[in-house]
Structure formats: structure tokens, C-alpha cells
């Protein structure tokens, strides 16, 4: 991916469509401060491709008993 592509701004609805992340999840994550960094222009939120990729990489989990989400 070229540096121009990485800096490209993508609207929240397009992030949802391209990456399969529900728009509501992105909204809530933005409010909590634990989603990908974004740029707000007026009332609209945009994401840099590089920020989305970085955030997704940080969500990677190595499979194991501790990551199953079970409450034992």
C-alpha cells in the first residue's frame, strides 16, 4: 500500500462496508475512546486507512483459554 493510500480518508459508513465492522460499533468505540483514531470534519467522522489497519492489528488475539471470553 502506498503512503498516499494509507493517508486516504474513509467515511465511517465506508469503513463499516469495507471492513465489515458495524457502524454502531465504530460510534460507540469512538465515544469510549477505544476505537480507531478518527478525524472529525463538521458532523462527519473519517478514518485514515493507516489508523484502521493499526487498530485492527492491535485487536489480534492469540488463541488460548484466557481469550475465550468465558466467565468461569
Residue, then its C-alpha position, 0 to 999 in steps of 0.5 A: x500500500x502506498x503512503x498516499x493510500x494509507x493517508x486516504x480518508x474513509x467515511x465511517x459508513x465506508x469503513x463499516x462496508x469495507x471492513x465489515x465492522x458495524x457502524x454502531x460499533x465504530x460510534x460507540x468505540x469512538x465515544x469510549x475512546x477505544x476505537x480507531x483514531x478518527x478525524x472529525x470534519x463538521x458532523x462527519x467522522x473519517x478514518x485514515x486507512x493507516x489508523x484502521x489497519x493499526x487498530x485492527x492489528x492491535x485487536x489480534x488475539x492469540x488463541x488460548x483459554x484466557x481469550x475465550x471470553x468465558x466467565x468461569 
